[in-house]
Amino acid sequence: MEKIIEVILNNMETLKEKIGECRDLTTQTEIIDFLREKRENGETNCEYLAREGFFDKISKNEKTPLVFDGKIQPVFDYEECIFEKVFVETDLDTDGDGKRDLVAVYIRRPKETLEGMKVPAIYVANPYMMKCVEEVYEKRMYNVDRDLDPTIKEEEKREETVQKELPPKRISVGEATVSPTEEIELDCISEWYKYFNSRGVASVFSAGVGTEGSEGINCTGSKDEKKWVISVIEWLNGKRKAFTDKENNIEIKAEWCTGRVAMSGKSYLGTMCIAAATTGVEGLKTVIPEAAISSWYNYYRMNGVTASPLGWQGDDADLLTDYCRCRKLTDDEQIKIADKISGSMRRCSDRESGNYNDYWRERDYLLDVDKIKASVFIVHGLNDWNVKTNQCYNLWNELKKYGVPSKMILHQGEHIYIDRLKGIDFNEIMNMWISHWLYEVDNGVMTKVPDVLVQSNLDQDEWLKFDKNSKGIEKIYRIDKNGKLSLNSKEISEKSFQLRDDITALGFDRESKKSEEWQKHLVLDVDKERKERAIYLGEVLDENMIISGGIKVGLDFVSKQNKGLLSVMLVDYGKQKRLNPEQKFVEEECITLGRKTGEVSRFFFAKDDEYSEYKIISRGHMNLQNIRGREKKIAIVPGETYSCEIDMIPTNHIVPKGNRIGLIVYGTDVEITQRPLEVMEYEIKESSIELKFEEK
């Protein structure tokens, strides 16, 4: 700080030339306030001066990043960064060729590291990076139009493979200090990493085993996947070998790295952050999972139901494995191994039952949260129905249980990055976080940044702040004698509702698979009685209500068959112009990422031009044979009464004054669950229905 102030005081004329109109700065307080001021493009005066070279003498003399106000500054030239490719040796031989698998790793680091400067790294494990096999999803999606299988069977056991002795480590025959390579396009890599390259943080990318340029055969969510992911971190820490190519055994060390590593990324990339963190690998100081999966079961299943991500019905982990397996296999034995891995995944994932089993336990990172040593900053979209919010909610609760340093941002977007989002200084928050955890800057980030930031669904510029231990008031709604959702009614409905699960009658066409008509008939015409669903409306609200966290619905049912599927939906009813989760880019408003990094456009969430009648807040689904748990089915006797409690997708949603909530009870959800061909019937006891959530 003192040296920055000294440079300002000694170069006032140069400062005025760069800044233009500038008031006189004579005191330390005036200079600090000036450097903190934001410019039109969102960067501070300090960031602008840093990327313009105003403070270069400081950073070059000390061979360290420039730190101001607790944040690293853009004093490194992005265009001069070194781009390298190395091959990290893993503790795997997944393709059975008698050699340890090598994974290709791409590195971008400041040129100053050639002169002895050491920097930390942000690492992205990205199985999509080297292109993917598009025909997997074009031709091989599973058919979801199939009846429920009521068979109660033993859990499918994974094939126990005889662990062959791991081949010996490669013997180095020489050493290199740099391994430059030509620039190539890496798919699904955000430009956000340029921001940190310009601030003295290297970026490291790997697609991992089974992808183009690497060796081995991949298997989504497996223990082997964790091993290759953390092998790169171990190399950055000097605990593992890497080579300049796959043939000549010329070793290259990451001597430029401090050994302090962060991981980040969205979707599968963010999932790899969680997977690595749950190993407790040394050197991994923080992870920033965005829209990430904490349990693969919860991504592809729900309470014994095969329930896909919205828009991806028919997907499963074996298809994702094959989609990412872009390494071209030519050896017959390796092709057999790849087919065996995918075949075992298909069998053991047990789509027919939808049960949780050993296959899914291996892919459940929530079971290993106690091993996490890194801090965690979760970012997730409240309108993300691909990776749903139960993923971040369950992880957040486990992190709290084990005292892991953590923060969370929940935004109104879908499955997106938010580094360009207007209304929040996301890059500034992340800069403080990375500066603290990678450069050990004592900047107070753990107290200055709220535990939880939630973007309002009523105003995109309003962010609600919550303490991680804050609790709301539990609300329990029941159905009153008039068929309405009621908080305090003493007269509860004694009626039963006869539910007929007929998606065709609700307007769904299995040929076109379009769901708009189905959803309209399901949710609207609230006063119209339909056998295919029941709608229970609450009172019109006289003030805003914040529904926060988990949502549960309990009810008693009678099935007319020896199986069944029930769904519940919570809806915000009321005519209004709602915030749309679609990104609206503003070309004339750009963010400058750093020195010679270029600019990127900002985006925001706009309100719809037209009024809408409702918004779906949450959904939940249950295979009725799994009412005792997701691991095993029970026999359902037609005509007998059973109780169930359905966990819905957690949320944070403001129902505005003048609107009201509605609970819908129905069978098949044509957008998420499998779609049985047979029409099934149930009796729902209205006296048993309870809707529970916390209001903040």
C-alpha positions, 0 to 999 in steps of 0.5 A, spaced: 500 500 500 505 504 501 509 503 495 502 504 491 501 511 494 508 513 493 508 512 486 501 516 485 505 522 489 511 522 485 507 521 478 501 526 479 502 529 472 503 522 469 497 520 473 493 526 470 495 524 463 492 517 464 486 519 468 484 525 465 480 530 469 483 529 476 482 532 483 489 534 487 491 528 491 495 530 497 493 525 503 493 517 504 486 517 505 484 521 498 489 517 494 485 510 497 478 513 496 481 515 489 483 508 487 477 505 489 473 509 485 469 505 479 470 507 472 464 506 467 466 499 465 466 497 472 473 497 474 476 501 479 481 506 478 487 502 481 485 496 476 485 501 470 492 504 472 495 497 474 493 494 467 496 501 463 503 499 467 502 505 472 505 500 477 510 496 473 516 498 477 513 495 484 511 488 481 517 487 477 522 489 482 518 485 487 516 479 482 510 478 486 503 481 484 500 488 486 495 487 492 491 493 493 485 493 498 485 486 499 485 484 491 490 482 486 491 487 481 492 486 473 499 488 472 501 481 468 500 482 460 495 476 458 498 476 451 505 475 453 503 469 458 506 462 456 501 456 453 504 449 455 502 442 454 504 437 459 502 430 460 501 428 468 502 421 470 496 418 474 496 412 478 491 408 473 492 403 467 484 404 465 486 401 458 490 395 460 496 397 456 501 396 461 503 403 462 500 408 467 495 413 463 498 420 462 493 425 461 494 432 457 494 438 461 494 445 458 497 451 462 497 458 461 502 462 466 505 469 466 512 470 463 515 472 469 515 465 472 520 464 467 524 469 471 523 465 478 517 468 480 512 463 483 504 463 482 498 459 484 494 456 479 486 455 478 485 448 475 479 446 471 478 439 470 473 439 464 471 432 460 468 436 455 474 440 453 477 436 447 470 436 443 465 430 444 461 425 441 455 428 439 452 422 436 451 419 443 445 424 445 443 425 437 441 417 437 442 413 443 437 417 449 433 412 453 426 411 452 422 414 458 415 412 455 415 405 459 411 402 465 414 402 472 417 395 474 414 393 481 419 387 481 422 387 488 429 385 486 436 384 490 441 390 488 445 389 482 452 388 484 458 391 480 463 387 477 468 386 481 474 387 477 481 383 479 486 389 480 492 388 476 498 390 479 499 397 477 505 398 472 511 401 474 512 409 474 516 411 468 523 413 468 525 420 467 531 420 461 531 428 461 528 434 464 525 440 461 523 447 464 518 449 459 513 445 454 510 450 449 505 448 445 501 452 439 494 455 442 488 451 441 481 452 442 478 449 448 471 447 449 467 450 454 472 454 457 470 461 460 474 467 458 473 469 466 480 465 467 484 471 463 482 475 469 486 472 473 492 470 468 492 478 468 493 478 476 498 473 477 494 466 477 496 461 472 490 457 469 491 449 468 486 445 464 485 438 463 480 433 460 482 427 463 483 420 461 479 417 455 479 424 452 483 426 445 490 427 447 490 423 453 490 416 455 486 411 458 478 410 458 473 414 462 468 412 467 463 418 469 463 419 477 468 413 479 473 413 483 478 412 478 475 419 475 477 422 482 484 419 481 486 423 475 483 429 477 487 430 483 493 427 479 494 434 476 494 437 483 499 433 486 503 435 480 502 442 481 505 440 488 511 437 486 509 430 488 507 427 481 511 426 475 509 430 468 512 429 461 513 433 455 510 428 451 507 421 451 514 417 448 520 420 450 520 421 458 523 428 458 520 430 465 517 437 467 516 440 474 511 445 476 517 449 479 513 455 477 507 454 482 507 455 489 503 449 490 497 453 492 491 451 487 484 453 486 479 449 482 473 452 479 468 451 473 460 450 471 456 443 471 461 437 470 467 442 471 464 444 478 462 437 479 470 435 479 471 441 484 467 437 489 470 430 487 477 433 488 475 436 494 472 430 498 479 426 497 482 431 502 488 432 497 494 436 499 495 443 496 487 444 494 486 450 498 479 452 495 474 450 490 468 454 486 463 449 484 458 453 479 451 449 478 455 443 480 453 436 482 454 433 489 450 427 488 450 423 481 443 419 484 440 426 485 442 428 478 439 422 474 434 419 480 429 422 485 426 418 490 426 411 486 424 415 480 428 415 474 428 423 473 432 426 468 434 434 468 429 438 465 430 438 457 435 431 458 430 426 459 433 419 457 440 421 459 444 417 464 451 417 466 453 411 461 451 416 456 455 422 459 461 417 459 460 415 452 459 422 450 466 425 453 470 419 451 473 422 444 479 418 445 479 414 438 480 407 440 483 402 435 486 397 439 481 391 440 482 390 447 481 397 449 475 397 445 472 391 449 475 394 456 471 401 454 465 397 452 465 393 458 465 399 462 459 402 459 455 396 459 457 395 467 454 402 468 448 401 464 447 395 468 449 397 475 445 404 474 439 400 474 434 404 470 428 399 471 428 400 479 431 407 480 433 405 487 440 408 490 445 402 490 453 401 491 453 404 484 450 411 486 454 411 493 461 411 489 458 417 485 455 420 492 460 426 494 456 428 500 458 421 503 465 424 504 464 431 505 468 430 512 474 429 508 474 436 505 480 441 507 479 446 502 474 452 502 468 452 498 464 458 494 458 455 491 454 459 486 448 456 483 442 458 479 435 458 482 432 457 475 437 451 474 433 445 472 438 442 469 443 441 475 437 442 480 438 446 487 438 440 491 445 439 489 448 445 492 443 445 498 445 438 500 452 440 499 451 446 503 448 443 509 454 438 509 459 443 509 456 447 515 455 440 519 463 439 518 465 446 519 468 447 512 469 455 511 464 456 505 460 461 502 454 461 497 451 465 491 444 464 489 442 467 482 436 468 478 439 465 472 439 458 469 445 453 468 450 459 467 456 463 469 455 469 472 461 473 472 458 478 467 452 479 471 450 486 472 448 488 479 453 484 483 461 485 483 462 478 482 469 478 480 471 483 486 468 478 490 472 472 487 478 476 487 478 477 494 476 470 495 482 467 491 487 473 493 485 470 500 486 463 499 491 462 494 496 468 496 494 468 503 492 476 503 489 478 510 483 481 506 477 479 511 473 476 506 470 471 510 467 477 514 466 482 509 462 477 504 455 475 507 455 467 508 449 467 503 447 472 497 440 471 494 438 475 488 431 477 488 426 474 483 422 481 484 428 485 482 435 483 479 439 489 483 436 486 490 441 481 493 438 478 500 443 477 505 443 471 510 447 468 515 449 461 514 446 459 521 439 463 520 433 459 520 426 461 518 419 460 521 416 453 519 410 454 516 405 448 515 399 448 510 393 443 510 387 442 506 381 446 510 374 443 509 373 448 503 379 445 499 384 451 500 391 451 503 390 453 510 395 455 515 391 455 521 384 452 520 381 447 525 376 444 520 380 440 515 378 436 509 375 429 510 374 428 503 378 424 498 381 425 491 380 420 486 387 421 482 387 418 475 394 419 472 393 420 464 398 425 461 394 424 454 388 427 457 392 433 460 394 434 453 401 431 452 402 428 445 407 422 446 409 423 438 411 431 439 413 430 446 411 438 447 409 439 454 406 446 453 399 444 453 400 439 458 403 444 463 397 449 461 392 444 463 396 442 469 397 449 472 391 453 470 384 453 470 384 452 477 377 452 478 376 447 473 376 440 477 380 435 473 381 427 475 388 428 472 390 433 478 388 437 484 390 444 485 389 447 492 390 454 493 392 459 499 389 465 501 392 472 497 398 474 501 397 481 504 405 482 504 411 478 501 413 471 503 420 468 502 420 461 501 427 459 503 430 452 503 427 445 503 420 444 502 416 437 503 409 434 502 406 429 506 400 425 504 396 418 505 394 415 498 391 408 496 394 405 490 389 401 485 395 397 482 401 394 486 405 400 484 405 408 483 408 414 481 406 421 485 408 428 483 407 435 487 408 442 484 408 448 488 406 454 484 406 462 485 399 464 482 398 471 480 398 476 474 405 480 473 411 481 469 416 476 472 423 476 472 426 472 466 432 468 467 434 468 460 440 472 459 440 479 456 446 482 453 448 489 453 453 490 448 455 497 450 456 495 457 463 491 457 467 489 462 475 489 461 478 483 464 485 485 465 491 487 461 490 485 454 485 481 455 479 484 451 472 485 453 466 482 455 459 484 455 455 484 461 448 481 461 442 482 466 435 479 467 429 483 464 422 482 466 417 479 461 414 484 456 407 480 457 404 478 464 404 471 466 399 467 470 404 463 474 411 461 476 413 454 478 417 454 484 418 447 486 417 440 484 418 433 487 417 426 485 416 419 488 416 412 486 410 409 491 414 403 492 420 407 495 416 410 501 421 407 506 427 410 502 430 410 496 435 404 497 429 399 496 422 398 494 416 395 498 410 391 496 404 395 495 398 392 496 392 395 492 387 398 496 391 399 502 393 406 505 400 408 505 403 414 508 409 418 504 413 424 504 416 427 498 422 432 498 421 437 493 427 441 490 429 447 495 429 454 493 429 461 495 423 465 492 419 471 494 411 470 493 409 478 492 403 481 496 397 480 492 399 473 489 398 466 492 401 459 493 398 453 490 400 446 491 398 441 485 398 433 486 399 429 480 402 423 477 407 423 472 411 429 470 412 429 463 418 434 463 422 430 468 420 423 470 419 417 466 412 416 462 408 410 464 404 408 458 398 405 463 393 409 466 394 409 474 389 411 479 390 413 486 386 415 492 389 421 496 386 423 503 386 430 503 386 430 511 393 427 510 396 433 506 401 437 509 406 442 506 412 444 510 417 450 508 421 455 512 419 462 511 424 468 512 
